[in-house]
Each structure stands twice: as C-alpha cells, then as structure tokens.
Amino acid sequence: MIHEPYRLFFKAFSNRTRLGIIQLLKGGKPKSVGEICEALGFKQSRVSRNLKCLADCGFVTAEQNGKQRIYSLNKDTVYPMVTLIERHISKYQNHLKRCGVLT
C-alpha cells in the first residue's frame, strides 16, 4: 500500500525526541551523542535509541571519530525539507493553531 511509507516517514519525523534531534542538528555543526544529550536534556539511552531510528531511516548520518559517533543531518534530503517546513510554519502558523482537527 502506498500510504505505508508515508505513515512510517511521518511517524519517524513526529516523535518529540527525534524532532528535537533534527532541529538541533539543523542549527549547527555535527554533534556526538553526549552533546545532543546535553543540549536537549535527555538521557543517553533515549537519544541513542532515537538516533539509531533516524540513521536507519536516512534522516541523519553518522561518522566514527575515535570512540565517538558524530551525527549530522542528511544534507541532501532532510535539511532542505526541514527548511521548507519551517518556511511553511512561519507563513501558516496561525492557521495551524486554529485548525480544529489538529488541536
């Protein structure tokens, strides 16, 4: 069914922890798990589990740097998409807040 990949995509994207990681990585340089934990205030197990999901789904990439893995937002697809979403939200945020179906 064609809807299933969409459902899984938006499920991966809409989780609070994963969205926080995406927004954090969009705003700056690549980060380690420890840096992400510190910035978001989440435990390492929570961040690691969600980074694995994001990496498996192609939202982030990871590079080994000694004993650490350094995570970056996927620059080819996810970064431009998040930028476009932010532009949409900026333009339509009041409409989103008033939508009786969403709230």
Secondary structure by P-SEA (a helix, b strand, c coil): ccaaaaaaaaaaaccaaaaaaaaaaaacccccaaaaaaaacccaaaaaaaaaaaaaaccbbbbbcccbbbbbcccccaaaaaaaaaaaaaacaaaaaaccccc
